[in-house]
Structure formats: C-alpha cells, structure tokens
Amino acid sequence: MPYVQIRVSVPLQKEQIEKLAAEAMNSISLIPGKSAPVTMAEVIDDCNLYFGTTDGGPCAMVDVMANNSPDAEALKAYSRHMCQTLVEVAGIPMHRIYIKHHGYPEWHTGKMFI
C-alpha cells in the first residue's frame, strides 16, 4: 500500500499533475509486490521548496512510503523512472531532485478493518 508524495517548486498545469500522479502509481510495479490499484499519490506544485539556494530554481522532493522494506535495486529503478518523469513532465533537472524511501512494517488501508 504505497503512498507517493511529489512536491515541486514550479507551478504545473492540471495535465502535468495528473501525468505525475499516474506515473507514480503505474510505475510502482517496478517494486516487487506493489501495484497501482493500492497506491495513493499526491502531487503538490508551486511549493516553497529550495535546493542549495533560495534563488527559486526548480527542484523536487519525492517521498515514497510503503509497507515492508523493498529491495534496494527495485527502489533505484523506481527512483530512476520518477526522476526521468519529473525531467520530462515538469522540466526539473535530475540533479535537483531528491527521493526518499520509507518502509513501514504496519501499514494498512481502511478496507482491512471492515
């Protein structure tokens, strides 16, 4: 049950936001045992995010949270894909993107309690 939060320092059009969300969810299958139907994505554009200086250069932070601790190579593949997507969709240079992964042993959807 992954949750992917994408924060970018640039304003985006609705189509760009939807493309980033779709890529975050659909490419989650690069991580074994993860799939789009149980992935939640959030895209926050035009936020006060700075990288190295406060000059307003474009940058991004991607936070990937999932149950358990996925394989490091799979996380690299997902990170690589999301970086390429941010370059293509939002015009953010690859060297100005941070990606952070969190593994949680106890992570559930509301459906698991009904």
PyMOL commands that set and color helices and strands:
alter all, ss='L'
color gray80, all
select helices_A, chain A and resi 14-30+36-38+72-90+94-96+110-113
alter helices_A, ss='H'
color red, helices_A
select strands_A, chain A and resi 3-8+40-44+60-67+97-104
alter strands_A, ss='S'
color yellow, strands_A
deselect
rebuild
show_as cartoon
